[in-house]
Amino acid sequence: MSPEGAPRLWTLADAAVILRTTERAVYDRVRRGRLPAIRAGGRAWLIVADAVLAERAEAVARFHAVSPKSRAERLAALLPPRRGRGR
């Protein structure tokens, strides 16, 4: 909250960086009511920053809730396949 009691507001782009996703995915969350936002002007949306941070904290908690083996497997799936040394 700001000193005046009004919530901090972020753009779709700001929220996308924090959530490590696309602006479109953030917009979909706004449309579904998962992130509180207000429309500013014609097409711009401003999202409540505290809600974005809470959403990020939930995602991190879900990631760490899986077993260490599952987490390692998930991380390995993100990496390119290893190549042999050609011997």
MOLINNOR-V367778 format. One record per pair of residues at least 4 apart in sequence whose C-alpha atoms are under 8 Angstrom apart, sorted by the first residue. I is the first residue (numbers start at 1). GAP is how many residues later the second one is. D is the distance in Angstrom with one decimal. If there is no record, write none. Layout:
I&GAP&D / I&GAP&D
This chain:
1&4&5.6 / 1&5&5.7 / 1&6&4.4 / 1&7&5.8 / 1&49&8.0 / 2&4&5.4 / 2&5&5.8 / 2&6&6.2 / 7&41&6.3 / 7&42&7.3 / 7&43&7.7 / 8&40&6.0 / 8&41&5.5 / 8&42&7.4 / 9&37&5.5 / 9&38&5.2 / 9&39&4.8 / 9&40&5.3 / 10&4&5.7 / 10&5&6.3 / 10&36&5.3 / 10&37&5.1 / 10&38&6.4 / 10&39&5.8 / 11&4&6.3 / 11&33&7.6 / 11&34&6.1 / 11&35&4.9 / 11&36&6.1 / 12&4&6.0 / 12&11&5.5 / 12&14&6.4 / 12&15&6.9 / 12&33&6.5 / 12&34&6.8 / 12&35&7.0 / 13&4&6.4 / 13&9&7.8 / 13&10&5.6 / 14&4&6.6 / 15&4&6.0 / 15&8&7.7 / 15&11&7.0 / 15&32&7.5 / 15&34&7.6 / 15&37&6.3 / 16&4&5.7 / 16&5&5.0 / 16&6&5.3 / 16&7&5.3 / 16&9&7.8 / 16&10&6.2 / 17&4&6.6 / 17&5&7.8 / 18&34&7.5 / 18&35&7.6 / 18&38&7.2 / 19&33&7.3 / 19&36&7.6 / 19&37&5.7 / 21&4&6.5 / 21&5&7.4 / 22&4&6.5 / 23&4&6.1 / 24&4&6.2 / 25&4&6.4 / 26&4&6.3 / 27&4&6.2 / 28&4&6.2 / 29&4&6.2 / 29&5&5.1 / 29&6&5.8 / 30&4&5.8 / 30&5&4.8 / 30&6&6.3 / 30&7&6.5 / 35&12&6.9 / 35&13&7.4 / 35&16&6.2 / 35&17&7.0 / 36&11&6.0 / 36&12&6.0 / 36&15&7.0 / 37&8&6.4 / 37&9&5.4 / 37&10&4.2 / 37&11&6.0 / 38&7&5.7 / 38&8&5.4 / 38&9&6.6 / 39&4&7.1 / 39&5&5.9 / 39&6&4.5 / 39&7&6.3 / 40&4&5.2 / 40&5&5.5 / 40&6&6.6 / 47&4&7.8 / 47&5&7.6 / 48&4&6.7 / 49&4&6.3 / 50&4&6.1 / 51&4&6.1 / 52&4&6.2 / 53&4&6.2 / 54&4&6.3 / 55&4&6.3 / 56&4&6.3 / 57&4&6.1 / 58&4&6.1 / 59&4&6.2 / 60&4&6.3 / 61&4&6.0 / 62&4&7.1 / 63&8&7.4 / 64&7&7.5 / 66&4&6.1 / 66&5&6.1 / 67&4&6.1 / 68&4&6.1 / 69&4&6.2 / 70&4&6.1 / 71&4&6.2 / 72&4&6.0 / 73&4&6.2 / 74&4&6.8 / 75&4&6.9
